[in-house]
Amino acid sequence: SSELTQDPAVSVALGQTVRITCQGDSLRSYHATWYQQKPGQAPVLVIYGTNNRPSGIPDRFSGSSSGNTASLTITGAQAEDEADYYCDSRDSNDDPLIFGGGTKLFVL
Amino acid sequence: DVQLVESGGGLVQPGGSLRLSCAASGFTFSSYWMHWVRQAPGKGLVWVSRINVDGSSTIYADSVKGRFTTSRDNAKNTLYLQMNSLKVEDTAVYYCARDPYGLDLWGRGALVTVSS
């Protein structure tokens, strides 16, 4: 199965827009999913099916995909968005799930 | 409340065994695929295993294949992870998670420490 690559860390000024990316061959044919994890807490699903938000997730979170790259965009980043963000994908339902290495987001 | 609660973690010596449980409540457990995901201290998420709705199909990460076994008891709304031949590198917080379209519900995790 393929790998998913994320930048280790990204920073954004409070209120500005930030894009977190995830690259991998599986993303050409399978949706990306995004999770937010704060210290000492379990991950939380923020985007599924590339660009769908679960209920309760603020609409400043959005997703997109092009070619082998999926992106999570936070429009108007808030202090509470500072966290680790992970993407996942898979080649098919019968294949192992793959996580990216995670991106630590700093909100300055 | 809709929740998953892991239990059974602890300290075990290398080569030992441990069984984790994940109790589901507040939803129809038997309708969902379930996963185990682990996270070593200070590290990222690593997928471990997946089981389908009736337990007839399981898949594992290469790192645990042949040592770990995932099962479920839908009558008890419980997911299990039997871990044998444990290695130091298996030390991690183990999460169970529900999968309708992505892992939309996670437990709080169970810490497994493998050390002599």
Boltz contact constraints between the chains, C-beta under 6 A:
constraints:
  - contact:
      token1: [A, 33]
      token2: [B, 102]
      max_distance: 6.0
  - contact:
      token1: [A, 42]
      token2: [B, 95]
      max_distance: 6.0
  - contact:
      token1: [A, 42]
      token2: [B, 106]
      max_distance: 6.0
  - contact:
      token1: [A, 42]
      token2: [B, 108]
      max_distance: 6.0
  - contact:
      token1: [A, 43]
      token2: [B, 106]
      max_distance: 6.0
  - contact:
      token1: [A, 45]
      token2: [B, 102]
      max_distance: 6.0
  - contact:
      token1: [A, 45]
      token2: [B, 104]
      max_distance: 6.0
  - contact:
      token1: [A, 48]
      token2: [B, 101]
      max_distance: 6.0
  - contact:
      token1: [A, 48]
      token2: [B, 102]
      max_distance: 6.0
  - contact:
      token1: [A, 86]
      token2: [B, 45]
      max_distance: 6.0
  - contact:
      token1: [A, 96]
      token2: [B, 59]
      max_distance: 6.0
  - contact:
      token1: [A, 97]
      token2: [B, 47]
      max_distance: 6.0
  - contact:
      token1: [A, 99]
      token2: [B, 45]
      max_distance: 6.0
  - contact:
      token1: [A, 99]
      token2: [B, 47]
      max_distance: 6.0
  - contact:
      token1: [A, 101]
      token2: [B, 44]
      max_distance: 6.0
  - contact:
      token1: [A, 102]
      token2: [B, 44]
      max_distance: 6.0
